[in-house]
Each structure stands twice: as structure tokens, then as C-alpha cells.
Amino acid sequence: MPGQSPLGMMQASPRMGRGSAAARRSGRRRTWSIIAAAAVIVLVVGWSGLWYYAASVADRTLAGWVAREAQAGRTYRCGSQGISGFPFRVEAQCEEAAATVTSTQPPFDVAAHGVTFTAQVYNPTLLVGDVTGPLTVAAPGQPPRFVASWSLAQLRVSGNPPAPDTVAIELDRAHLDSGANTPTLFAADDADLQARVVGGSATDHPVIDIALHLTSATAPSVHPLLGEPLQGNAEVVLRGLKDLAPKPFAERFRELQASGGDIEIKSLRLERADAIVVGTGKLTVNARGGLDGTLTLSVNGLDTIVPQLGIDKLVDQGIDRLSGANGQSTEGLAALDRVLPGLSGVVRNSAAASLTDNLRRMGQPTLIDNKPAVALPLRFADGAVYLGIIRIGAVPPLF
């Protein structure tokens, strides 16, 4: 510049250099800010697209299961419905959920306060359903016959309809009854059931593994043995089914029988405070639909269990036959009480003790958790059930 000394010009040059570097740094920051903003926009748009894609897959999957259920005679409906859960999951809500089941005779209706199915964006074919109770079961147009409640009821279904890979049900604090002032039909702190395909495929001779877990479960109306809280674990494998297409259970068992399949009890453990039962074995279905086969049961607490197997009824029937009573099972023992009050109780107790001793002699001594036990055969013959030589019940034909 005119009038500026060479020294002044030399001293001005570094300032001009610093300004240029600052401008370059500011430009780079703006560039990175634009890139970061663009990346965020791309990520948001991409994730939104992924969510909507996952939502459509989850919706098709849920619709597929609903259609499959309809083919099996179970039709579902909602009072209102909606979808939400963005951005991390997909939620489909069904308020005032209801179903009509026509695959049984007579048909019945089921209703619950609501059901919410959730799927993760990264796995939209795994549906987790949470059911809000109470749940009621009723004949069409009639008041509820059964009422179920819980603190948690969850259903998990994995796979592409109509071919499930895994189905699981989890219940916490479950309670089932048949109305006010009636005995509890079933109650449990925890009840978990899982069924999964472990061989073949859902469309070609599947092998099904079923696992059941119970905690503090009771069913006093079913049998006296189930009146005390028990812990239970069981694993069962079904072989011989043709496929898992919707069909009645009777038809499934016909398939199992025709193919020579079986029902394998891989493990069974039932435990009460006063008794433990463990067992394994295999059952088959005969041409009449009756169960055949033998389970090997090891029993700790035989003295507790035998009196609850209905031994008094067996004794009543025997006394009736001896005394010629005509169909009233208490008349034979009542006659004993007329001869000597209290004699019927002595006979019952003596018979139960004798049967317990006989069972113990028929069985093999063993241990359960280092506790003395007896191993006995639980035999199924065309549906009749025998513990050793004592008939303790019967299973109705499966078809």
C-alpha cells in the first residue's frame, strides 16, 4: 500500500493468515453441522420408514393369526382398536375384546376388558399380548359361567401364520371360579405353559415339546389331592401329528393314533408340603381313543396320598357287593354303623392302611431328594388308570 513501510507490510501478513484460518475452521464447522443435520434427518426418515414397515408386518402377522383362529372356529372382535408405539415398538390395542368359540358343543363366548399386542421393530413376527381382565366365559346370551382374574396374563406367539414356531402363556396370581359363593376351580401364584416345534415343521409332521410350570397351585374342585398348594413341573413331547393346521383336538389324536405316534412324559414333578411325586413314561392312543401305556412314578408320602385317592369309595363298593346293597354306596357301611357305631370308619382306615402296605410291597424302594420313596407303575389300559393294582380313575376317550 502507498506510504506503508516494508516492515509494516511484513507485520500485517500474519494477521491476514490468522483470519483466513479462522474462516476455514468456521467453514468446516458449518459443513460438519450440515452433514450431522442431514444424517439425523436421514436417520429419522429411515427409522420412520422401518417402523411403518415393521408395523405393516406386525399387522399382517396379527391378522394372519386372527384368520387362522377363525378357521378353527374362534372368531375375535374388538369394541375399538388402534395402533401406536412409535418409535421403538409397535402396539396394537383391542379394547373390550371378545371371542365366539363354535368349535365346541355347545358353543361359548369369551370376553375380556382388553388385549394389547406388542412387537419390536427388529422382530415384528414375535407378538407379545397382554390381556386385561377379568375374563368371562358364558353360553351365548347367558350370564358368565366362569370368571378368571390375574395380576399378569401374557401370550407370546412366534412365527409366520398359519405356522407357529412357539406359543407361550404366562399367568401371575391367576384365579378361576364359577361365580360367587362357589369353590375355587383353580388358583396359582405362577402358571407358565410353552409349546414349541422341536422337530419337523408346522406343516410337515411336527414334533411338539410342551413345558408346564406351576407355583402354589390348587384345584380343590377337581380332586382332593389338589386341595393343598403344590409346585409342579412337567415336560411332554407329542409325536405323530400330521401338521398344525386348525382342526379339532379329536382329529389331532386320530392322526397321532393312525401314525403310531405317542405322548412321551419326559419329566413330571409334583410337590406338596407332605408329598412328592416324580415320574416318566410313554403313552399311546388306541383305535377306540383310549390311552394305553405306563408311567413309572416315585412317591414320597404314600401314606398321605393313598387316603385321598378315593379309597373309602372303593371300600363302600366292596361292602355293598358283600351286603347286597342296591346302588346306594353308603348303605353297606351304614349297616356296619348300625351294628356298632364307628365301625365303618375302622373298616375304611384299615382298608386304606392295608392298601398302602400292599402298594409299598409291590413297589421298589427309592429316594427323592434323599427322602425315602416308593417307585410304582401308573398304568393306563384303554383309559382306565391303575396305581399298582388299584384302579384310581379313568380318562375319557380322546376321540
Residue pairs with C-beta under 8 A, 6 or more apart in sequence:
1 9
47 87
48 86
48 87
50 121
51 86
51 87
51 90
51 121
54 90
54 119
54 120
54 121
54 122
54 124
55 83
55 90
55 124
57 119
57 124
57 125
58 90
58 92
58 117
58 119
58 124
58 125
58 127
59 83
59 90
59 92
61 119
61 124
61 125
61 127
61 160
61 161
62 92
62 117
62 127
64 160
64 161
64 162
65 127
65 157
65 161
65 162
66 76
67 161
67 162
68 161
68 162
68 246
69 75
69 76
69 99
69 246
70 76
71 162
71 246
72 103
72 246
72 247
73 101
73 102
73 103
73 104
73 246
74 99
74 100
74 101
74 102
74 103
75 99
75 100
75 102
76 94
76 97
76 98
76 99
77 97
77 98
77 99
78 94
78 95
78 96
78 97
78 98
79 95
79 96
79 97
79 98
80 94
80 95
80 96
81 92
81 93
81 94
81 95
82 92
82 93
83 90
83 91
83 92
83 93
84 91
84 93
85 91
85 118
87 121
88 120
88 121
89 118
89 119
89 120
89 121
90 118
90 119
90 120
90 121
90 124
91 116
91 117
91 118
92 116
92 117
92 118
93 114
93 115
93 116
94 114
94 115
94 116
94 117
95 113
95 114
96 111
96 113
96 114
97 111
97 112
97 113
97 114
97 115
97 131
98 109
98 110
98 111
98 112
99 109
99 110
99 111
100 107
100 108
100 109
100 110
100 140
101 107
101 108
101 109
101 110
103 248
106 139
107 139
107 140
108 137
108 138
108 139
108 140
108 145
109 137
109 138
109 139
109 140
110 135
110 136
110 137
111 135
111 136
111 138
112 131
112 132
112 133
112 134
112 135
112 136
113 132
113 133
113 134
114 131
114 132
115 129
115 130
115 131
115 132
116 129
116 130
116 132
117 127
117 128
117 129
118 127
118 128
118 129
118 130
119 125
119 126
119 127
119 128
120 126
125 158
125 159
125 160
126 156
126 157
126 158
127 156
127 157
127 158
128 154
128 155
128 156
129 154
129 155
129 156
129 157
130 152
130 153
130 154
131 153
131 154
131 155
133 148
133 149
133 150
133 153
134 147
134 148
134 149
135 147
135 148
135 149
135 153
136 144
136 146
136 147
136 148
137 144
137 145
137 146
137 147
137 148
138 144
138 145
138 146
139 145
144 179
145 178
145 179
146 176
146 177
146 178
146 185
147 176
147 177
147 178
147 179
148 174
148 175
148 176
149 174
149 175
150 171
150 172
150 173
150 174
150 175
151 172
151 173
152 170
152 171
152 172
152 173
153 169
153 170
153 171
153 172
153 174
154 169
154 170
154 171
155 167
155 168
155 169
156 166
156 167
156 168
156 169
156 170
157 164
157 166
157 167
158 164
158 165
158 166
158 167
159 165
159 166
159 202
162 202
162 244
162 245
162 246
163 201
163 202
163 203
163 244
164 197
164 202
164 244
165 196
165 197
165 202
166 194
166 195
166 196
166 197
167 194
167 195
167 196
168 192
168 193
168 194
168 195
169 191
169 192
169 193
169 194
170 190
170 191
170 192
171 188
171 190
171 191
171 192
172 189
172 190
173 189
174 186
174 187
174 188
174 191
175 184
175 186
175 187
176 184
176 185
176 186
176 187
177 183
177 184
177 185
178 185
183 220
183 221
184 218
184 219
184 220
184 221
185 219
185 221
185 222
186 217
186 218
186 219
186 222
187 217
187 218
187 219
188 214
188 215
188 216
188 217
188 218
189 215
189 216
189 217
190 213
190 214
190 215
190 216
191 212
191 213
191 214
191 215
191 217
192 211
192 212
192 213
193 210
193 211
193 212
193 213
194 210
194 211
195 208
195 209
195 210
195 211
196 208
196 209
197 206
197 207
197 208
197 209
197 244
198 207
198 208
198 209
198 237
199 205
199 206
199 207
199 239
200 206
200 207
202 243
202 244
203 243
203 244
203 245
204 243
205 240
205 241
205 242
205 243
205 259
206 241
206 243
206 244
207 237
207 238
207 239
208 237
208 238
208 241
209 235
209 236
209 237
210 235
210 236
210 237
210 238
211 233
211 234
211 235
211 236
212 232
212 233
212 234
212 235
212 236
213 232
213 233
214 230
214 231
214 232
214 233
215 231
216 229
216 230
216 231
217 226
217 229
217 230
217 231
217 232
218 226
218 227
218 228
218 229
218 230
219 226
219 227
220 226
220 227
223 308
224 308
225 305
225 308
225 309
228 272
228 273
228 274
229 272
229 273
230 270
230 271
230 272
231 269
231 270
231 271
232 269
232 270
232 271
233 267
233 268
233 269
234 265
234 267
234 268
234 269
235 265
235 266
235 267
235 268
236 263
236 264
236 265
236 266
237 263
237 264
237 266
238 256
238 261
238 263
238 264
239 256
239 261
239 262
239 264
240 255
240 256
240 257
240 258
240 259
240 260
240 261
240 262
241 252
241 255
241 256
241 259
241 261
242 255
242 259
249 398
250 289
250 398
250 399
251 399
253 285
253 289
253 398
253 399
254 289
254 399
255 261
256 262
256 263
256 285
257 284
257 285
257 286
257 287
257 289
257 399
260 284
261 284
261 285
262 282
262 283
262 284
262 293
263 282
263 283
263 284
263 285
263 291
263 293
264 281
264 282
264 283
265 279
265 280
265 281
265 282
265 283
265 295
266 280
267 278
267 280
268 277
268 278
268 279
268 280
268 295
269 276
269 277
269 278
270 276
270 277
270 278
271 277
272 301
274 301
274 304
275 299
275 300
275 301
275 302
275 304
275 305
276 299
276 300
276 301
276 368
276 369
276 371
276 373
277 297
277 298
277 299
277 300
277 305
278 297
278 298
278 368
279 295
279 296
279 297
279 298
279 378
280 295
280 296
281 293
281 294
281 295
281 296
281 378
282 293
282 294
283 291
283 292
283 293
283 295
283 380
284 291
284 292
284 293
285 291
285 292
285 398
285 399
286 292
286 382
288 382
288 397
289 383
289 397
289 398
289 399
290 380
290 381
290 382
290 383
290 395
290 397
290 398
291 380
291 382
291 383
291 395
291 398
292 380
292 381
292 382
293 379
293 380
294 377
294 378
294 379
294 380
295 377
295 378
295 380
296 375
296 376
296 377
296 378
297 375
297 376
297 377
297 378
297 387
298 366
298 368
298 373
298 374
298 375
298 376
299 305
299 363
299 373
299 374
299 375
299 376
300 368
300 369
300 371
300 372
300 373
302 356
302 359
302 360
302 373
302 374
303 356
306 352
306 355
306 356
306 359
307 352
309 387
309 390
309 392
310 392
310 393
311 348
311 351
311 352
311 355
312 348
312 352
313 329
314 351
314 390
314 391
315 333
315 347
315 348
315 351
315 352
316 329
316 330
316 332
316 333
317 329
318 332
319 325
319 332
319 333
319 335
319 336
319 347
320 327
320 328
320 329
320 331
320 332
321 332
322 332
323 331
323 332
323 335
325 331
325 332
325 335
333 344
333 347
333 348
334 344
336 343
336 344
336 347
337 343
337 344
355 390
358 388
358 389
359 374
359 376
359 387
359 388
359 390
360 374
362 376
362 388
362 389
363 374
363 375
363 376
363 388
364 374
364 375
365 372
365 373
365 374
365 375
366 373
366 374
366 375
367 373
376 387
376 388
377 386
377 387
377 388
378 385
378 386
378 387
379 385
379 386
379 387
380 386
380 395
383 394
383 395
383 396
383 397
384 391
384 393
384 394
385 391
385 392
385 393
385 394
385 395
386 392
